[in-house]
Each structure stands twice: as C-alpha cells, then as structure tokens.
Amino acid sequence: MPKKIRELKSMLQRAGFVMRAGKGSHTVWSHAKLEESITVSGRDGDDAKPYQEKDVRQIIRKAEESP
C-alpha cells in the first residue's frame, strides 16, 4: 500500500528538512547539510507515487551520511 504524501512530509521533517511553499500543491524541502533540495507534489491525502517514496528515502539517506 502506498504511503500518503503527509507521511513523506513527516519523514522529511523528522530528518531535519525545512519546508518552503512552492506553486500549487508543491512543497520544496531543503536540508542544511545538502546543497540539493527535493520537491514533493500532491495534497496531503493523496497516495504517493513509487518514485516519490524512493526519492524521499534517498535524500534522507544522503542527509544522514553527510558530514
């Protein structure tokens, strides 16, 4: 069963990412240790796409491994 968009946002927030608003239903998340950011699209109640879940897991892993 796919995660909800709100779950992805919660995972990012717990990992230390900071949100800023984007256009429409897009939110942009950045982390102090990383130069790159991630954009999450969709409303909180929407099902996350598989690529979104994968991208969120990857960027959280990068933030944890970054010095």
N, C-alpha and C positions, 0 to 999 in steps of 0.2 A: 504494500500500500504506500503510495507516495506521501511524502511529508507535505505539510501545508507551508505556505510562504511565511506565515508568522513563526513557524518553527525554525526556518532558516535564519530569519532575522534575529531570533532569540539566541541561536547558536553563535552568530557573529557578535552579538552584543556581549555574551559571556566570554568570548575570546578576546575582548578588548577593542573591537572595531567601533568606530564612531559613524553615525548615520548623518547624511545630509540629504535634503529633498532633491529629487530630480523632476523631470516632466511627467505629469500624469501619475501613473501608478509606479513609477520607477524611483528607487532609492539607491544612493551611492554610498558605499561603505569603505572607509579607509582605516588604516592602522598606522600608528606612529613608527613601527619598525619597518614598514614596507613602503616602497615608492608607488607600487601599483594599487589600484582600488578595484572593487567589484560592484557591478550594478545588478540589483535584484529587481526584476519586474513582476508585477502582479499584485493583486489585492491580498490582504492577509488571509482570507478564507479560501483562496484558490489553491489547487493542487500544484506543487512544484514539479517542473519538468525534470527528467533524469539528468540533463546537462546542468541544470541549476544546482541540484544536490551535489553533483560531482565537483563543480566549480567552487562551491562553498567549502566543501571538505578540503580541497586542495589549497585554497588560500589560507584557511585556518592552520593547516599543517605548515605552510610556509612561515606564517607568523610565529608559530611555536618554535620552529627550528632556527629562526633568525636570531642573531646575537643581540 
